[in-house]
Amino acid sequence: MKIYFAGAIRGGREDAQLYENIITYLKDKGQVLTEHVGSKNLNRKGEISRKDEEIYDRDIKWLKSSDIVVAEVTTPSLGVGYELGIAEKLNIPVLCLYRSDEGNRLSAMISGNASFICREYTVLIEAQKWIDDFTQSFT
C-alpha cells in the first residue's frame, strides 16, 4: 500500500518529531511516499535544494499514486489543505489526525467534510489506534 503522509512544512515545524513518529508507524503499513515531511533537518523554508515547481510536480505525482492519505492537521497549512482537496477529488481515502489540546479548532472545511475521516488524539498511541482502524479496511 502506498501512503501519502501530509504535515506542515512551511506552516511550521514544531511537530516534526511527531510527524517522524507517525511516519515510522505508517511504514509498518506500507510504503510512505513522503518520509521527508518528518525530517528534523527540514525547516520552515522547506526543501531549499529544489525549485517550488519541482516539489509541486513530485508531490502531485506521489499523491496521484497513493492508495491512502494520512494527514496530521493540528498545525494549519495551506499546502496540506491543498493536498487534501486534491485527494478528495481523486477519491483517495483520507484520515485527518488532530490534537485539540493545543487550543485550536479544526477548520470546518476539514471537519465538516464527510469525505474525510477526522480523529482527535492527545498522545501518539491514540493516533496509532486511529491509523490501525483506518488502514485495516485497505489491507
C-alpha positions as CSV (number, residue, x, y, z in Angstrom):
1,M,0.0,0.0,0.0
2,K,1.3,3.5,-0.9
3,I,0.7,6.1,1.8
4,Y,0.9,9.8,1.4
5,F,1.6,11.5,4.7
6,A,0.8,15.2,4.9
7,G,2.0,17.6,7.6
8,A,3.0,21.2,7.8
9,I,6.4,22.2,6.5
10,R,6.4,25.9,5.7
11,G,3.4,26.4,8.0
12,G,5.6,25.4,11.0
13,R,7.9,22.6,12.0
14,E,7.0,22.4,15.7
15,D,5.6,18.9,15.2
16,A,8.5,17.5,13.1
17,Q,9.3,14.8,15.8
18,L,5.6,13.8,15.9
19,Y,5.5,13.5,12.1
20,E,8.6,11.3,12.2
21,N,7.0,9.1,14.8
22,I,3.8,8.8,12.8
23,I,5.7,8.1,9.6
24,T,7.7,5.4,11.4
25,Y,4.5,3.7,12.4
26,L,3.0,4.1,9.0
27,K,6.0,2.3,7.4
28,D,4.7,-0.9,9.0
29,K,1.5,-0.5,7.0
30,G,3.0,0.3,3.6
31,Q,5.4,2.5,1.6
32,V,5.3,6.1,2.9
33,L,6.0,8.3,-0.2
34,T,6.6,11.5,1.8
35,E,9.0,10.4,4.5
36,H,10.9,13.7,4.2
37,V,7.9,15.5,6.0
38,G,9.2,14.0,9.3
39,S,12.8,15.0,8.8
40,K,14.2,17.2,11.6
41,N,16.7,18.6,9.0
42,L,13.8,20.3,7.2
43,N,12.9,23.7,8.4
44,R,10.1,26.3,7.7
45,K,11.9,27.2,4.4
46,G,11.2,23.7,3.1
47,E,13.3,21.9,0.6
48,I,15.6,24.7,-0.5
49,S,17.6,22.4,-2.8
50,R,14.6,22.1,-5.1
51,K,12.5,24.6,-7.1
52,D,8.9,25.0,-6.0
53,E,7.7,23.7,-9.3
54,E,9.8,20.5,-8.9
55,I,8.3,20.0,-5.4
56,Y,4.8,20.5,-6.7
57,D,5.2,18.1,-9.6
58,R,6.8,15.4,-7.5
59,D,4.2,15.7,-4.7
60,I,1.3,15.7,-7.1
61,K,2.8,12.5,-8.8
62,W,3.1,10.9,-5.3
63,L,-0.4,11.9,-4.3
64,K,-1.9,10.5,-7.5
65,S,-0.1,7.2,-7.0
66,S,-1.1,6.9,-3.3
67,D,-3.7,4.5,-2.0
68,I,-4.5,6.5,1.1
69,V,-3.6,9.8,2.7
70,V,-2.9,10.3,6.4
71,A,-2.6,13.9,7.4
72,E,-1.6,15.5,10.7
73,V,-3.7,18.7,10.6
74,T,-3.2,20.3,14.0
75,T,-0.9,22.9,12.5
76,P,-2.8,24.9,9.9
77,S,-1.0,24.6,6.5
78,L,-2.1,25.8,3.1
79,G,-0.1,23.0,1.4
80,V,-1.8,20.3,3.5
81,G,-5.2,21.8,2.8
82,Y,-4.4,21.8,-0.9
83,E,-3.2,18.2,-0.8
84,L,-6.4,17.1,1.0
85,G,-8.6,18.9,-1.7
86,I,-6.7,17.0,-4.4
87,A,-7.1,13.7,-2.6
88,E,-10.8,14.3,-2.3
89,K,-11.1,15.0,-6.0
90,L,-9.1,11.8,-6.7
91,N,-11.3,9.8,-4.4
92,I,-8.3,8.8,-2.2
93,P,-9.3,7.8,1.3
94,V,-8.1,10.4,3.9
95,L,-7.5,10.2,7.6
96,C,-7.0,13.5,9.3
97,L,-5.4,13.4,12.8
98,Y,-5.5,16.4,15.1
99,R,-4.9,17.5,18.7
100,S,-7.5,19.9,20.1
101,D,-5.5,20.3,23.3
102,E,-3.4,22.9,21.5
103,G,-6.3,25.3,22.0
104,N,-7.1,25.2,18.2
105,R,-10.2,24.2,16.5
106,L,-10.0,22.1,13.3
107,S,-11.2,24.0,10.2
108,A,-14.8,23.3,9.4
109,M,-13.6,22.7,5.8
110,I,-11.9,19.6,7.1
111,S,-14.1,18.5,10.0
112,G,-17.3,19.2,8.1
113,N,-16.2,17.2,5.0
114,A,-17.9,13.8,5.0
115,S,-15.2,12.5,2.6
116,F,-12.6,12.7,5.3
117,I,-12.3,10.6,8.5
118,C,-11.2,13.0,11.2
119,R,-10.0,11.7,14.5
120,E,-8.8,13.6,17.6
121,Y,-6.0,12.3,19.8
122,T,-3.8,13.5,22.6
123,V,-0.9,11.0,22.6
124,L,0.8,9.1,19.9
125,I,-0.7,5.7,20.9
126,E,-4.2,7.1,20.2
127,A,-3.1,8.3,16.8
128,Q,-1.7,4.8,16.1
129,K,-5.1,3.3,17.1
130,W,-6.8,5.6,14.6
131,I,-4.3,4.6,11.9
132,D,-4.9,0.9,12.6
133,D,-8.6,1.4,12.4
134,F,-8.3,3.3,9.1
135,T,-5.8,1.1,7.4
136,Q,-7.4,-2.2,8.3
137,S,-10.0,-1.8,5.6
138,F,-7.3,-1.3,2.9
139,T,-5.1,-4.4,3.6
